[in-house]
Amino acid sequence: MDHYIERVVDLTEAASNRIYNMDIEAARERILHGNAQDVREIEGSFALLAREGKTVRMARSLDRPMRYFLAKRKEGPALIVADRIDTLYNWLQTEGLDDQFHPSYTRMVPAHHVVEIHLIGCPDPDPIYTRFFTPQHNALSTDLDEIGSAYIGALTQEVTKWLQQVPEREPIGVCFSGGIDSGAVFLATYHAMQKLGMNLGRLKAFTLNCGDGPDIEQARAFLEKLGLGLFLEEIEGSPDSFDVAETIRIVEDYKPLDIECATMGLALYRGIRARYPEWHYTIDGDGGDENLKDYPIEENPELTIRSVINNQMLYQEGWGVGKIKHSLTYSGGLSRSYCRTYATARHFGFETFSPFTCPDVIEVAEGIPFLELTHYDVERLYALKGEIVSRGVKAVTGLQMPAFPKRRFQHGALPVEELRQRVPSREAELRRRFLSLYI
């Protein structure tokens, strides 16, 4: 096999990685030669490739995509790695290899795994997956005060680390609905900035209003109850500006709820960018629902409360690597759908961050004894998040956080009925539109 000459093309942006406790080369060395615990100890947000001879290893955190395509050449295989499908396609075009391309042939590195590929020629073997993040189940007691304090304590630590690497004069925008997750993130950010002696004039809570949506009143009530109303800034969006084709092109997916969410995300970021041309840093609550299993189980016929409680990180990772339902093209769970946040923010030049996606925060969430607390009662499960987060915020910040009923981000900026008139809800139609970009 030595006559094959492999080629590795890394199109990821090294400068976009945000690693707190080591430089990028040290992180790559851990991915290439370290064990699972070595990789787990990389703190921050990253998507990294490391290579030695014909062996390539890749790993990513939950909050950013990492995709690859293996092309055939007479000289030997070519592995192309990027954060976007269209970046892979454009490179193949420049090399005259685009006749091999189909979007379903691309692969996603699943979050929390090292993916090892051996480039030895045709046919190249399947990747080897090694999990580097395995949180312990049921590590906590059933004391909701203890759980809340640990959960929001971990979240506040991650917010603090992030704030310390933001340039000191840069403003910070919280994508804010007044819901439990964005509310906790805003209050943790406010609290951390106070403790760090930072200028609170840098902080804003941006709330999207596309006309008669309930979020703006909820956001106002949340902040005014705490005497923090001066931080609220309404961002107006127009439903007439919604462009489903644009959303699909940017997020490179077709799941209806994610397309709805991303459409609203684009409206929010477009509005912030129009008002503040130089704004760069935002923070949000994406991943909070996944951590505390707060999705309507009845809306998904594949799920039961038993599957939600008993499958490790089901909402973060889907059914898991090596399972029939795991998509090689897209990964699963939030590992797949985080593009709704990452790609929309990047499209308008923002660097965004959610502390709920950090392993130390997820580890606390996975340690919650959900079975003991719910006994498979769905309503008890839905009530847990508000209890845990509000108690945790009180313990960590001293603030009594309002906890409003759950509502999806995309259903808060515009009434659901009007949104559904503007964004198709049939997955087959959205998939057809995505495939039409290439076929």
Buried (B, 14 or more C-beta within 10 A) or exposed (E): EEEBEBBBBBBBEEEEBBBEEBEBEEBBBBBBEBEBEBBBBBBBBBBBBBBEEBBBBBBBBBBBBBBBBBBBBEEBBBBBBBBBBBBBBBBBEEBEBBEBBEBEEBBBBBBBBBBBBBBBBEEBEEBEBBBBBBBEBEEBEEEBBBBBBBBBBBBBBBBBBBBEEBEEEEBBBBBBBBBBBBBBBBBBBBBBBEEEEBEEEBBBBBBBBBBEBBBBEBBBEBBEBBEBBEBBBBBBBEBEEBEBEBBBBBBBBBBBBBBBBBBBBBBBBBBBBEEBEEBBBBBBBBBBBBBBBBBEBEEEEEBBBEEBBEBEBBBBBBBBBEEEEBBBBBBBBBBBBBBBBBBBBBBBEBBBBBBBBBBBBBBBBBBBBBBEBBEBEBEBBBBBBBBBBBBBBBBBBEBEBBBBEBBBBBBBBBBBEBBBEBBBEEEEEBBEBBBEBEE
